[in-house]
Amino acid sequence: MCDDGEKRDLANIAMLACTFGCDVLYEHGYIAVAPHGEIQVSPLAKDLPAVAQHIENWLATRKVTWWNEDREKAYQWHHTHTFKNSPPA
């Protein structure tokens, strides 16, 4: 959903993440990156015990070191459009 200029801004819209866990959970909206790199967990993650356990064991207390103010706009977009903040209507 990025415009052409945003697609080319790889320094701020791309983030390396492990495929086994972090990336999948982020892309499916079960985790988000809050300001200052805190990991925010979707309230819906608790409905999937294996997902909730993985987040609790590996991600809940970590910070995203890739976060900075220049990248915050992309993280906010993800939070608004992808993060599962509440059950679907």
Beta strands, then each sheet from edge to edge (+ up, - down):
strand 1: 31-33
strand 2: 39-41
sheet 1: 1+ 2-
end
